[in-house]
Amino acid sequence: MADNLVIVESPAKAKTIEKYLGKRYKVIASMGHVRDLPRSQTGIDTENNYEPKYITIRGKGPLLKELKKEAKKAKKVFLASDPDREGEAIAWHLSHALGPDNDYYRVVFNEITKDAVKESFKTPAEIDMQLVDAQQARRILDRLVGYNISPVLWKKVKKGLSAGRVQSVALKLIIDRENEIRKFVPEEYWSIEGTFKTGRSKFTGKFNKLASDKQKTKLNTKADVDKVMAEIKGDEFHIDSVEKKEKKRYPAQPFTTSSLQQEAARKLNFKARKTMMLSQQLYEGIDIKKEGTVGLITYMRTDSTRISDTAKNEAYDLIQSTYGKEFTGVQKSKKAAQDAHEAVRPTSANRTPDNMKQYLSRDQHRLYKLIWDRFIASQMAPAVLDTVKIDLSNNGVLFRSTGQTIKFKGFMQIYIEGTDDKEDDLNSKLPEMHEGDTVKSEKIEPAQHFTQPPPRFTEARLVKTLEESGIGRPSTYAPTIDTIQKRNYVRMDQKRFIPTEMGEIVNEQVVEYFPDIIDIAFTRNMEESLDSVAEGDKEWRVVIDEFYKGFSPQVERAEEEMEKIEIKDEPVGEDCEKCGSPMVYKMGRYGKFMACSNFPDCRNTKAIVKEIGVKCPTCKEGQVVERKSKRNRIFFGCERYPECDYVSWDRPIGRDCPKCEHHLVETKKGKKAQVKCTNCDYKEDAS
C-alpha cells in the first residue's frame, strides 16, 4: 500500500516516476500551477508592500480536493516539480494549497531515469524560498507591466493589444532592424576574380591590392577597376608566397535551451514553441519497450553547458569504441559528482538515435538526434584543417587564393553547427604550388556589387539576440515569439520577421510613454536583479519597489497624454458584391482584411490575396495567390479554393521538373534560395 504521496506537474512524468518508485509511492500530477494571480484584476496590493493575492486556478478545485485527500493519508508528501524557479514556485504553491498539516519534502532531478529519481529521493530537501521569491518577483513584475500598459493601449489604440517586459523589447528589435533596412542606402563596390591554371589544375583567386598601396586597395567604382585592369600585363602570374598552416576547429558546447531553439530552427525548421513541446516529451518519458518508460534527455530549460562526470565517461567509452581513441576529446573523469544544473543532453549516450528511432515520432526522432549528435560531438577531438594561402602577382597587381582541406575530421565526423550565414567550404583544395612558380590566367573578371542592408531577424537570430542582450530567460523566448505573432505585431516572410502596421503603432506608443520597458540595459539590469533574488543577495519586494516607483508615473502620464489613435479604414477601390457599398481595408486580429463599409448591415469580408503570376499546378485554371495563416505565416494556394485544394508553404515558380514533370517550387535556407521538385530529388540554384 502507498504511504507516500509524490506530486509532479504532468501525467507523463507521473507515469514514468511511479514505475521507478514502486508500490509505496503514489504519484499524482498537479497539471502545472494550482494557484495564480486572478485574471480579472491585477492581484497586487501596491499599497501593502506588493502583497500578491493568489487564488485557486479555475477548474483546479476537484484536483486540489483529491490532492488534499491523498496528502492526509500519506506519511510524507514529496514535491517533485521541475528543477527550476517555476518548478520551485509550483512546489511552494502546492504546499500552501494543501495546508500546513503535512510534512513536505522537495526532490529535484535533472533527468527522469531510474538512478537519478531514486538518488533524489535519498536526499530530499526543503523548498528553496530564494528561487520561489525570484519567480514570484518575475510574475509580479510581468503582471504590473501587462495589466497597466495593456488597458491604456485598449483605450487609446485598439482592444486586444498587449505589452510586456520581454515581448516589447523583442518587437522593438524587429522594428529597429526594419527601420535600418528602410534607411539603408546601397553603396557600390567591385571585386575582381581570376581563374588560373597550373598544369591541368585550375583554381580561383581574388584581387587583393596593388603593390604600391600599403593597405588593401578599395574598388569603389568602375574607374578603380579599370585602373587595376590596365596594370595587368599578359597572362603570366608569379607565385610570391605559399603559406601553409594547420588549424584546429573545436566542437560547439552541448545545448542550452537557447542554443537548442536556435539550432532546431536552423536545421529542422522548428519554431521555438515546437522545440520546447518535443523536448518536454523526450524529457518526461518515452516507452522503449524493454526498459519501459524512460526520460531520453535531461531537463530542457537550462542556461548551463556543464556535463556530469558520469555522462562524460559514458560518451568517452562510446566514442572510443565507435570511432577510435584518437576521436576522444575529453579525458575520462575520476570523480563521480553531478553538477546541480546541466546542459541539454541524452540521459544515456548508448541510446543512439538509430536505436531509438522505432519508439519516436518523426519529429521527436529528429530533435533527439540533434541533441545526441551535439552532445557526442562536444566530447570529441577537434577537427584538424590544413589551410593554404597563396599570393600571386602580375606587374604589381596582387591576387590571393585560399584553400583548406580536412586532415582529421574529429567531431565533424558526426556534427557541424548550423549558421544563418553562408558557411565556409571545408574542402576547397588548391593544387600544389611553390614560391617562384608561374601560373597562367585563363580569365580575369570584374564584378559589380552593392552593399546589402542588414538581414531581418529569423527566429533563431532573434532568440540569440535576446539571450546575448540579457533579455528574458530560456523559458520566456518561445511564448514571447508566440505572443508577438498572435497579436499581429509581426508576420513571417521567408522565415523572417516583418513588423505589421499594428506592431509599429504599438511600438511607437510604448517607446514614447514607457521608455524603461523597451530599454535593453534597463531590462537586462532587471534580469540581473531577479538573479540576485535567486541567489539570496536581494529582497524581492525591494526589486519590485525600485521598478514600480519609476513605472507608476509613466502609466499616469500615458493615461493623460497619449492621444487616441484612429485607425482609419482605407478604401480598397472596389464595391461589395453583396450590397454595392465600397469595400475598405480593416485591421483585425490576424492583420488587414477587406470588409464592406456598410457594416453591420452588411457583414461581407474577404481576405487580402496577392497573385504571384503563376497558374495553379493542380487544376491548371486558377491563379496561385499568396495568403497568410492565422499565425501570419505566408503560404500559397489556388484562388479557386475550396474547389481546388492546392496549398504550399513554398512558392511555385511556374515551371515543371525536367526529370519527372511535377511542379517546381522555390525554397530558402538562410540567404540561399534553391529551386526543387515537389516529387523527386531534382534541385537547382535559384536565379
C-alpha positions as CSV (number, residue, x, y, z in Angstrom):
1,M,0.0,0.0,0.0
2,A,1.2,3.5,-0.9
3,D,2.1,5.6,2.2
4,N,4.0,8.3,0.4
5,L,2.5,10.9,-2.0
6,V,4.5,12.3,-4.8
7,I,3.2,15.3,-6.8
8,V,4.6,16.2,-10.2
9,E,3.4,18.6,-13.0
10,S,2.3,16.2,-15.8
11,P,0.7,12.8,-16.2
12,A,3.5,11.6,-18.5
13,K,6.1,12.5,-15.8
14,A,3.9,10.8,-13.1
15,K,3.6,7.6,-15.1
16,T,7.4,7.4,-15.6
17,I,8.3,8.1,-12.0
18,E,5.7,5.8,-10.3
19,K,7.2,2.9,-12.1
20,Y,10.7,3.6,-10.6
21,L,9.5,4.2,-7.1
22,G,7.3,1.2,-6.6
23,K,4.1,0.4,-4.6
24,R,4.9,2.5,-1.5
25,Y,4.6,5.7,-3.6
26,K,1.5,7.1,-5.2
27,V,2.3,9.7,-7.9
28,I,-0.3,12.3,-9.0
29,A,0.0,15.2,-11.5
30,S,-0.9,18.7,-10.5
31,M,-1.3,19.7,-14.2
32,G,1.0,22.7,-13.7
33,H,0.3,25.5,-11.3
34,V,-2.7,25.2,-8.9
35,R,-2.6,28.8,-7.7
36,D,-2.0,32.0,-9.6
37,L,-2.9,35.7,-9.6
38,P,-6.6,36.4,-10.6
39,R,-7.2,37.1,-14.3
40,S,-9.9,39.6,-13.6
41,Q,-7.7,42.1,-11.8
42,T,-4.0,43.0,-11.2
43,G,-4.0,41.0,-7.9
44,I,-1.0,43.0,-6.5
45,D,-1.6,45.3,-3.5
46,T,0.8,48.1,-4.4
47,E,-0.2,50.0,-1.2
48,N,0.7,47.0,1.0
49,N,4.3,46.1,0.2
50,Y,3.2,44.5,-3.2
51,E,1.4,41.6,-1.5
52,P,0.1,39.2,-4.1
53,K,-3.4,37.8,-4.0
54,Y,-3.3,34.2,-5.1
55,I,-6.4,32.2,-5.9
56,T,-7.0,28.6,-7.0
57,I,-6.9,28.4,-10.7
58,R,-10.3,27.9,-12.3
59,G,-11.1,24.3,-12.8
60,K,-8.4,23.0,-10.4
61,G,-10.8,22.7,-7.4
62,P,-11.6,19.0,-7.8
63,L,-8.0,18.1,-8.4
64,L,-6.9,20.1,-5.2
65,K,-9.6,18.2,-3.3
66,E,-8.2,14.9,-4.4
67,L,-4.6,16.0,-3.6
68,K,-5.7,17.1,-0.1
69,K,-7.4,13.8,0.5
70,E,-4.3,11.8,-0.6
71,A,-2.0,14.1,1.4
72,K,-3.9,13.4,4.6
73,K,-3.5,9.7,4.1
74,A,0.3,10.0,3.3
75,K,3.1,9.9,5.9
76,K,5.2,12.1,3.6
77,V,4.4,14.4,0.7
78,F,7.2,14.7,-1.9
79,L,7.0,17.7,-4.2
80,A,8.9,16.7,-7.4
81,S,8.2,19.6,-9.8
82,D,10.8,20.7,-12.3
83,P,14.3,21.7,-11.2
84,D,14.0,25.5,-11.9
85,R,12.4,28.6,-10.5
86,E,9.0,27.8,-12.0
87,G,9.1,24.3,-10.6
88,E,10.1,25.6,-7.1
89,A,7.2,28.0,-7.2
90,I,4.8,25.2,-8.1
91,A,6.1,23.2,-5.1
92,W,5.6,26.2,-2.8
93,H,2.1,26.9,-4.1
94,L,1.2,23.2,-3.6
95,S,2.4,23.3,0.0
96,H,0.2,26.3,0.7
97,A,-2.8,25.0,-1.1
98,L,-2.6,21.6,0.7
99,G,-2.2,23.2,4.1
100,P,0.3,23.1,7.0
101,D,-0.7,19.7,8.4
102,N,1.7,17.7,6.1
103,D,5.4,17.1,6.1
104,Y,6.7,18.4,2.7
105,Y,9.9,17.2,1.0
106,R,11.3,18.8,-2.1
107,V,13.0,16.4,-4.6
108,V,14.7,17.5,-7.8
109,F,16.3,15.6,-10.6
110,N,17.7,16.8,-14.0
111,E,16.8,13.6,-15.8
112,I,13.9,11.2,-15.4
113,T,15.9,7.9,-15.2
114,K,15.7,5.2,-12.5
115,D,19.0,6.0,-11.0
116,A,18.5,9.8,-11.0
117,V,15.0,9.6,-9.5
118,K,15.9,7.1,-6.8
119,E,19.0,9.1,-5.8
120,S,17.0,12.3,-5.4
121,F,14.6,10.6,-3.0
122,K,17.5,9.6,-0.8
123,T,18.4,13.2,-0.2
124,P,15.1,15.3,-0.1
125,A,15.4,19.0,0.8
126,E,13.2,21.9,1.8
127,I,11.6,24.3,-0.7
128,D,14.2,26.9,-1.8
129,M,12.5,30.1,-0.9
130,Q,15.1,32.2,-2.8
131,L,14.1,30.5,-6.0
132,V,10.4,30.9,-5.1
133,D,10.9,34.6,-4.4
134,A,12.8,35.1,-7.8
135,Q,9.9,33.5,-9.6
136,Q,7.3,35.5,-7.6
137,A,9.1,38.7,-8.4
138,R,9.2,38.0,-12.1
139,R,5.5,37.1,-12.1
140,I,4.5,40.3,-10.2
141,L,6.7,42.4,-12.5
142,D,5.2,41.0,-15.6
143,R,1.7,41.4,-14.1
144,L,2.3,45.0,-13.2
145,V,3.6,45.8,-16.6
146,G,1.0,43.9,-18.6
147,Y,-2.1,44.9,-16.5
148,N,-1.1,48.6,-16.5
149,I,0.0,49.1,-20.1
150,S,-2.5,46.9,-21.9
151,P,-5.6,48.8,-20.7
152,V,-4.0,52.1,-21.9
153,L,-3.4,50.5,-25.3
154,W,-7.0,49.2,-25.4
155,K,-8.4,52.7,-24.7
156,K,-6.1,54.7,-26.9
157,V,-5.4,52.3,-29.8
158,K,-7.4,49.0,-30.1
159,K,-8.8,46.3,-27.8
160,G,-6.9,43.1,-27.5
161,L,-3.4,44.6,-27.6
162,S,-0.7,43.9,-25.0
163,A,2.8,44.9,-24.0
164,G,5.3,43.2,-21.8
165,R,8.8,43.3,-20.5
166,V,10.3,40.8,-22.9
167,Q,7.7,41.0,-25.8
168,S,8.1,44.8,-26.1
169,V,11.9,44.6,-26.4
170,A,11.6,41.7,-28.9
171,L,9.2,43.8,-31.0
172,K,11.4,46.9,-30.8
173,L,14.4,44.9,-32.0
174,I,12.4,43.7,-35.1
175,I,11.2,47.3,-35.8
176,D,14.6,48.9,-35.3
177,R,16.0,46.4,-37.8
178,E,13.2,47.2,-40.3
179,N,14.0,50.9,-39.9
180,E,17.7,50.2,-40.6
181,I,16.6,48.4,-43.8
182,R,14.3,51.3,-44.8
183,K,17.1,53.9,-44.3
184,F,19.8,51.8,-45.9
185,V,21.4,53.3,-48.9
186,P,23.3,50.8,-51.1
187,E,26.9,51.6,-51.9
188,E,28.6,50.4,-55.0
189,Y,31.8,48.3,-54.8
190,W,33.6,46.0,-57.1
191,S,35.6,42.8,-57.0
192,I,38.0,41.1,-59.5
193,E,38.2,37.4,-59.6
194,G,40.8,35.5,-61.6
195,T,40.8,31.9,-62.9
196,F,44.3,30.5,-63.0
197,K,45.8,27.3,-64.4
198,T,48.9,25.3,-63.4
199,G,49.4,22.1,-65.3
200,R,46.0,20.5,-65.6
201,S,44.6,22.1,-62.5
202,K,42.6,25.2,-62.2
203,F,41.9,27.4,-59.2
204,T,40.5,30.9,-58.5
205,G,41.9,33.9,-56.7
206,K,40.7,37.3,-55.8
207,F,42.3,40.7,-56.3
208,N,43.9,41.8,-53.0
209,K,45.8,45.0,-53.6
210,L,48.3,47.0,-55.7
211,A,51.9,46.6,-54.6
212,S,52.1,50.4,-54.4
213,D,49.3,50.5,-51.8
214,K,50.1,49.9,-48.2
215,Q,46.5,48.8,-47.3
216,K,44.1,46.6,-49.3
217,T,43.1,48.5,-52.5
218,K,39.5,49.6,-52.4
219,L,37.4,49.1,-55.6
220,N,34.6,51.6,-55.1
221,T,33.9,52.5,-58.8
222,K,34.4,51.2,-62.3
223,A,37.3,53.7,-62.7
224,D,39.1,52.0,-59.8
225,V,38.7,48.6,-61.6
226,D,39.8,50.0,-64.9
227,K,43.0,51.3,-63.2
228,V,43.8,47.8,-61.9
229,M,42.9,46.0,-65.1
230,A,45.2,48.4,-67.1
231,E,48.2,47.4,-64.9
232,I,47.9,43.6,-65.7
233,K,50.3,42.7,-68.5
234,G,49.9,39.4,-70.2
235,D,48.6,36.2,-68.6
236,E,51.6,35.1,-66.5
237,F,51.3,35.4,-62.7
238,H,54.2,34.9,-60.3
239,I,53.7,32.9,-57.1
240,D,55.1,35.3,-54.5
241,S,54.4,33.2,-51.4
242,V,52.8,30.0,-50.2
243,E,51.8,29.9,-46.5
244,K,50.6,26.6,-45.1
245,K,49.2,26.2,-41.6
246,E,47.4,23.6,-39.6
247,K,44.2,24.9,-37.9
248,K,42.1,23.3,-35.3
249,R,38.3,23.7,-35.2
250,Y,36.7,22.9,-31.9
251,P,33.2,21.5,-31.4
252,A,30.3,23.6,-30.1
253,Q,29.3,23.2,-26.5
254,P,26.3,21.0,-25.7
255,F,22.9,22.7,-25.9
256,T,21.4,25.2,-23.6
257,T,17.7,26.0,-24.1
258,S,18.5,29.0,-26.2
259,S,21.1,27.3,-28.4
260,L,18.8,24.3,-28.8
261,Q,16.0,26.5,-30.0
262,Q,18.3,28.3,-32.4
263,E,19.8,25.1,-33.9
264,A,16.4,23.4,-34.2
265,A,15.2,26.5,-36.1
266,R,18.2,26.4,-38.5
267,K,18.5,22.7,-39.1
268,L,15.0,21.3,-38.6
269,N,12.9,24.4,-39.3
270,F,11.2,24.1,-35.9
271,K,9.6,27.0,-34.2
272,A,10.8,27.6,-30.6
273,R,7.3,26.5,-29.3
274,K,7.6,23.2,-31.2
275,T,11.1,22.6,-30.0
276,M,10.1,23.1,-26.4
277,M,7.0,20.8,-26.8
278,L,9.0,18.0,-28.3
279,S,11.8,18.4,-25.7
280,Q,9.2,18.2,-22.9
281,Q,8.0,14.8,-24.3
282,L,11.6,13.5,-24.6
283,Y,12.3,14.6,-21.0
284,E,9.2,13.3,-19.4
285,G,9.5,9.8,-20.8
286,I,9.2,7.6,-23.8
287,D,8.1,3.9,-23.7
288,I,11.1,2.0,-25.2
289,K,9.6,-1.5,-24.5
290,K,12.4,-3.5,-22.8
291,E,13.3,-0.6,-20.4
292,G,9.8,0.7,-20.1
293,T,9.2,4.4,-20.0
294,V,12.3,6.4,-19.6
295,G,13.3,10.1,-20.0
296,L,15.6,10.3,-23.0
297,I,17.0,13.8,-22.4
298,T,17.9,15.9,-19.3
299,Y,15.8,18.9,-18.3
300,M,15.4,21.2,-21.2
301,R,15.1,24.6,-19.5
302,T,18.7,25.5,-18.7
303,D,21.4,28.0,-19.4
304,S,24.2,25.7,-18.3
305,T,26.6,23.9,-20.6
306,R,28.1,21.7,-17.8
307,I,28.1,17.9,-18.2
308,S,28.1,15.4,-15.3
309,D,31.2,13.2,-15.0
310,T,29.0,10.1,-15.4
311,A,27.8,11.4,-18.8
312,K,31.3,12.4,-19.9
313,N,32.7,8.9,-19.1
314,E,29.8,7.2,-20.9
315,A,30.4,9.4,-24.0
316,Y,34.2,8.8,-23.8
317,D,33.6,5.0,-23.9
318,L,31.1,5.2,-26.8
319,I,33.4,7.5,-28.9
320,Q,36.4,5.2,-28.3
321,S,34.6,2.0,-29.2
322,T,32.8,3.5,-32.2
323,Y,35.3,5.8,-33.8
324,G,38.7,5.1,-32.1
325,K,40.7,6.6,-29.3
326,E,42.0,9.4,-31.5
327,F,38.5,10.8,-31.7
328,T,38.1,11.2,-27.9
329,G,38.4,14.8,-26.9
330,V,37.8,14.8,-23.2
331,Q,39.7,12.6,-20.8
332,K,37.7,10.3,-18.6
333,S,36.9,11.8,-15.2
334,K,37.8,10.0,-12.0
335,K,35.2,11.9,-10.0
336,A,31.5,10.8,-9.9
337,A,29.8,14.0,-8.7
338,Q,27.0,15.6,-10.7
339,D,26.5,19.3,-11.2
340,A,23.3,20.8,-10.0
341,H,22.4,22.1,-13.4
342,E,23.4,20.5,-16.7
343,A,23.2,21.1,-20.4
344,V,20.5,19.5,-22.5
345,R,21.9,16.1,-23.3
346,P,20.8,12.5,-23.8
347,T,20.4,10.7,-20.5
348,S,22.4,7.9,-21.9
349,A,24.9,8.1,-24.8
350,N,24.2,4.5,-25.5
351,R,20.7,5.2,-26.5
352,T,21.7,6.1,-30.0
353,P,19.2,7.9,-32.4
354,D,19.2,4.8,-34.6
355,N,18.2,2.6,-31.7
356,M,15.5,5.0,-30.5
357,K,14.0,5.7,-33.9
358,Q,11.4,2.9,-33.7
359,Y,10.0,4.4,-30.4
360,L,9.8,8.0,-31.5
361,S,7.6,10.1,-33.9
362,R,9.5,11.6,-36.9
363,D,9.9,15.0,-35.2
364,Q,10.8,13.5,-31.8
365,H,13.5,11.5,-33.5
366,R,14.9,14.5,-35.5
367,L,15.2,16.5,-32.3
368,Y,16.6,13.7,-30.3
369,K,19.2,13.1,-33.0
370,L,20.2,16.8,-33.0
371,I,20.6,16.7,-29.2
372,W,22.5,13.4,-29.2
373,D,24.8,14.4,-32.1
374,R,25.6,17.8,-30.5
375,F,26.4,16.2,-27.1
376,I,28.6,13.4,-28.5
377,A,30.4,15.9,-30.8
378,S,31.1,18.2,-27.8
379,Q,33.0,15.4,-26.2
380,M,35.1,14.6,-29.3
381,A,38.5,15.7,-30.5
382,P,38.8,18.9,-32.5
383,A,38.9,18.7,-36.3
384,V,42.2,19.5,-38.0
385,L,42.3,21.5,-41.2
386,D,45.2,22.1,-43.5
387,T,45.0,25.7,-44.8
388,V,47.0,27.3,-47.5
389,K,47.2,30.9,-48.6
390,I,48.9,31.8,-51.9
391,D,49.8,35.3,-53.0
392,L,50.4,35.7,-56.7
393,S,51.1,38.8,-58.8
394,N,51.4,40.3,-62.3
395,N,53.2,43.7,-62.7
396,G,52.5,44.8,-59.1
397,V,48.8,43.6,-59.2
398,L,48.4,41.2,-56.2
399,F,45.8,38.4,-56.1
400,R,45.2,36.0,-53.2
401,S,43.9,32.4,-53.2
402,T,43.0,30.4,-50.1
403,G,42.1,26.8,-49.6
404,Q,41.6,24.2,-46.9
405,T,41.3,20.5,-46.6
406,I,40.2,18.4,-43.7
407,K,43.2,16.5,-42.3
408,F,41.3,14.9,-39.4
409,K,37.6,15.0,-39.1
410,G,37.4,14.8,-35.3
411,F,33.9,15.9,-34.1
412,M,32.9,16.8,-37.7
413,Q,32.5,13.0,-38.2
414,I,29.0,13.4,-36.8
415,Y,28.1,17.1,-36.3
416,I,28.7,20.6,-37.6
417,E,26.9,23.6,-36.0
418,G,24.5,25.4,-38.3
419,T,24.6,29.1,-39.1
420,D,22.3,31.8,-40.5
421,D,25.1,33.0,-42.8
422,K,26.9,31.3,-45.7
423,E,29.1,28.5,-44.5
424,D,32.8,28.1,-45.4
425,D,33.7,25.4,-47.9
426,L,35.5,23.0,-45.7
427,N,37.1,21.2,-48.6
428,S,38.5,23.7,-51.1
429,K,41.7,22.2,-52.1
430,L,44.3,24.2,-54.1
431,P,46.8,22.5,-56.5
432,E,50.3,22.0,-55.2
433,M,52.4,25.2,-55.9
434,H,55.7,26.7,-54.7
435,E,57.1,30.1,-54.3
436,G,58.7,31.2,-57.6
437,D,56.4,29.1,-59.8
438,T,54.4,30.8,-62.6
439,V,50.8,30.2,-63.4
440,K,48.6,31.4,-66.3
441,S,45.4,33.3,-66.0
442,E,42.5,32.0,-68.1
443,K,40.3,34.9,-67.3
444,I,40.2,38.0,-65.1
445,E,36.6,39.1,-64.4
446,P,35.5,42.3,-62.6
447,A,32.1,42.1,-60.9
448,Q,29.9,45.0,-59.7
449,H,28.3,44.6,-56.3
450,F,26.2,46.7,-53.9
451,T,26.2,46.6,-50.2
452,Q,23.2,44.8,-48.7
453,P,21.0,46.0,-45.8
454,P,21.2,44.1,-42.5
455,P,19.0,41.0,-42.7
456,R,15.7,40.7,-41.0
457,F,15.5,38.5,-37.9
458,T,15.0,34.8,-38.2
459,E,13.5,33.1,-35.1
460,A,17.0,31.7,-34.3
461,R,18.7,35.1,-34.7
462,L,16.0,36.8,-32.5
463,V,16.5,34.3,-29.7
464,K,20.2,34.7,-29.9
465,T,20.0,38.5,-29.8
466,L,17.6,38.4,-26.8
467,E,19.9,36.0,-25.0
468,E,23.1,38.0,-25.8
469,S,21.3,41.2,-24.6
470,G,20.4,39.5,-21.3
471,I,16.7,39.9,-22.0
472,G,14.4,37.2,-20.6
473,R,15.3,33.7,-19.7
474,P,15.3,30.4,-21.7
475,S,11.7,29.6,-20.8
476,T,10.4,33.0,-22.0
477,Y,11.6,33.0,-25.6
478,A,9.0,30.6,-27.1
479,P,6.0,32.2,-25.5
480,T,7.3,35.7,-26.4
481,I,7.7,34.9,-30.1
482,D,4.2,33.3,-30.0
483,T,2.7,36.4,-28.4
484,I,4.0,39.0,-30.9
485,Q,2.7,36.8,-33.7
486,K,-0.7,36.2,-32.1
487,R,-1.1,39.9,-31.5
488,N,-0.4,40.6,-35.2
489,Y,2.6,42.7,-34.3
490,V,4.8,40.8,-36.8
491,R,4.4,38.5,-39.7
492,M,6.7,35.9,-41.2
493,D,8.1,36.2,-44.7
494,Q,10.7,33.7,-45.9
495,K,11.2,32.6,-42.3
496,R,12.0,36.2,-41.2
497,F,10.0,38.7,-39.1
498,I,8.5,41.8,-40.6
499,P,6.6,44.2,-38.4
500,T,3.0,45.0,-39.2
501,E,1.3,48.4,-39.1
502,M,-0.3,47.5,-35.8
503,G,3.1,46.4,-34.4
504,E,4.7,49.7,-35.4
505,I,1.8,51.7,-33.8
506,V,2.1,49.8,-30.5
507,N,5.9,50.1,-30.5
508,E,5.7,53.9,-31.1
509,Q,3.4,54.4,-28.1
510,V,5.5,52.1,-25.8
511,V,8.7,53.9,-26.8
512,E,7.2,57.3,-26.2
513,Y,5.5,56.6,-22.9
514,F,7.2,53.6,-21.4
515,P,10.9,54.1,-22.3
516,D,12.2,51.9,-19.5
517,I,10.2,48.9,-20.6
518,I,12.0,48.8,-24.1
519,D,15.4,49.9,-22.9
520,I,17.7,46.9,-23.2
521,A,20.1,48.0,-20.4
522,F,17.2,48.6,-18.0
523,T,15.6,45.2,-18.8
524,R,19.0,43.4,-18.6
525,N,19.6,45.0,-15.1
526,M,16.1,43.9,-14.1
527,E,17.0,40.3,-15.0
528,E,20.3,40.6,-13.0
529,S,18.2,41.8,-10.0
530,L,16.0,38.8,-10.3
531,D,19.1,36.6,-10.3
532,S,20.3,38.4,-7.2
533,V,17.0,37.4,-5.5
534,A,17.5,33.8,-6.5
535,E,21.0,33.9,-5.0
536,G,19.7,35.5,-1.8
537,D,21.5,38.8,-2.3
538,K,18.4,40.9,-2.7
539,E,14.9,41.0,-1.3
540,W,12.2,40.5,-3.9
541,R,9.9,43.4,-2.6
542,V,12.9,45.8,-2.9
543,V,13.3,44.8,-6.6
544,I,9.6,45.4,-7.3
545,D,9.6,48.7,-5.4
546,E,12.6,50.0,-7.3
547,F,10.9,49.3,-10.6
548,Y,7.3,50.4,-9.7
549,K,8.4,53.8,-8.3
550,G,9.6,54.8,-11.8
551,F,6.9,52.9,-13.7
552,S,3.8,54.2,-12.0
553,P,4.3,57.8,-13.1
554,Q,4.8,56.6,-16.7
555,V,1.4,54.9,-16.6
556,E,-0.3,58.0,-15.2
557,R,1.3,60.2,-17.9
558,A,0.3,57.8,-20.7
559,E,-3.3,57.7,-19.4
560,E,-3.4,61.5,-19.5
561,E,-1.3,62.4,-22.5
562,M,-1.4,59.5,-25.0
563,E,-3.7,60.6,-27.9
564,K,-6.4,58.3,-29.1
565,I,-5.3,56.8,-32.4
566,E,-7.9,56.4,-35.1
567,I,-7.0,53.6,-37.4
568,K,-8.9,54.8,-40.4
569,D,-10.5,52.5,-42.9
570,E,-8.6,52.6,-46.2
571,P,-10.7,52.4,-49.4
572,V,-10.0,49.2,-51.5
573,G,-11.2,50.7,-54.8
574,E,-13.9,48.1,-55.4
575,D,-17.5,47.7,-54.4
576,C,-19.1,45.0,-52.2
577,E,-20.5,42.2,-54.4
578,K,-23.3,41.7,-51.9
579,C,-24.7,45.2,-51.4
580,G,-22.7,47.5,-53.7
581,S,-21.2,49.7,-50.9
582,P,-17.5,50.5,-51.1
583,M,-15.1,47.9,-49.7
584,V,-12.5,49.1,-47.2
585,Y,-9.3,47.7,-45.5
586,K,-9.8,46.9,-41.8
587,M,-7.3,45.9,-39.2
588,G,-8.2,42.6,-37.5
589,R,-6.6,40.2,-35.1
590,Y,-4.7,38.4,-37.9
591,G,-3.8,41.6,-39.9
592,K,-5.5,43.5,-42.6
593,F,-8.6,42.2,-44.4
594,M,-11.3,43.6,-46.7
595,A,-14.7,44.4,-45.4
596,C,-17.9,46.1,-46.5
597,S,-18.1,49.7,-45.3
598,N,-21.8,49.1,-44.7
599,F,-21.1,47.0,-41.6
600,P,-23.0,45.9,-39.5
601,D,-25.9,45.9,-42.1
602,C,-23.6,44.0,-44.5
603,R,-21.1,41.6,-43.0
604,N,-19.2,40.7,-46.2
605,T,-15.5,40.2,-45.7
606,K,-12.7,39.0,-47.9
607,A,-9.1,38.0,-47.3
608,I,-6.4,40.1,-49.0
609,V,-4.7,38.0,-51.6
610,K,-1.8,38.7,-53.9
611,E,-1.4,36.9,-57.2
612,I,2.2,35.7,-57.9
613,G,1.8,35.3,-61.7
614,V,1.8,31.5,-61.7
615,K,-1.1,29.2,-62.8
616,C,-2.2,26.6,-60.2
617,P,-0.2,23.4,-60.8
618,T,-3.1,21.2,-59.7
619,C,-6.2,22.5,-61.5
620,K,-4.3,24.4,-64.3
621,E,-7.2,27.0,-64.2
622,G,-6.9,29.3,-61.2
623,Q,-4.0,31.6,-60.3
624,V,-1.8,30.9,-57.3
625,V,-2.2,33.6,-54.7
626,E,-0.2,34.5,-51.6
627,R,-2.1,34.1,-48.4
628,K,-1.5,34.3,-44.6
629,S,-2.1,31.7,-42.0
630,K,-3.6,32.6,-38.6
631,R,-0.1,32.8,-37.3
632,N,0.9,35.3,-40.0
633,R,2.9,32.8,-41.9
634,I,2.8,33.2,-45.7
635,F,1.7,30.3,-47.8
636,F,0.5,29.8,-51.4
637,G,-2.8,28.4,-52.6
638,C,-5.2,28.3,-55.5
639,E,-7.6,31.2,-55.9
640,R,-10.3,28.7,-56.7
641,Y,-10.3,27.2,-53.2
642,P,-12.3,25.3,-52.0
643,E,-13.0,23.9,-55.5
644,C,-9.2,23.4,-55.8
645,D,-7.3,22.4,-52.6
646,Y,-3.7,23.2,-53.8
647,V,-1.6,24.6,-51.0
648,S,2.1,25.0,-50.4
649,W,4.5,26.7,-47.9
650,D,7.0,27.1,-50.8
651,R,6.4,29.5,-53.7
652,P,5.7,27.7,-57.0
653,I,7.7,29.1,-59.9
654,G,5.6,28.1,-62.9
655,R,8.0,25.5,-64.3
656,D,7.9,21.7,-64.3
657,C,10.6,19.4,-63.3
658,P,12.8,18.3,-66.2
659,K,13.1,14.8,-64.6
660,C,9.5,13.9,-63.6
661,E,7.4,16.8,-64.8
662,H,5.9,17.7,-61.4
663,H,5.9,21.4,-60.5
664,L,9.0,23.2,-59.1
665,V,9.0,25.4,-56.0
666,E,11.5,27.9,-54.6
667,T,12.7,27.4,-51.1
668,K,15.1,29.4,-48.9
669,K,17.7,28.2,-46.5
670,G,19.4,31.2,-44.8
671,K,20.3,33.6,-47.6
672,K,20.5,30.9,-50.2
673,A,17.5,30.3,-52.5
674,Q,17.0,27.0,-54.2
675,V,14.6,25.5,-56.7
676,K,13.5,22.0,-56.0
677,C,10.9,19.4,-57.3
678,T,7.9,18.6,-55.1
679,N,8.1,15.0,-56.2
680,C,11.7,13.8,-56.9
681,D,15.2,14.8,-55.8
682,Y,15.8,17.4,-58.6
683,K,17.3,20.6,-57.4
684,E,18.9,23.7,-59.0
685,D,20.1,27.1,-57.8
686,A,17.6,29.9,-57.9
687,S,18.4,32.6,-60.4
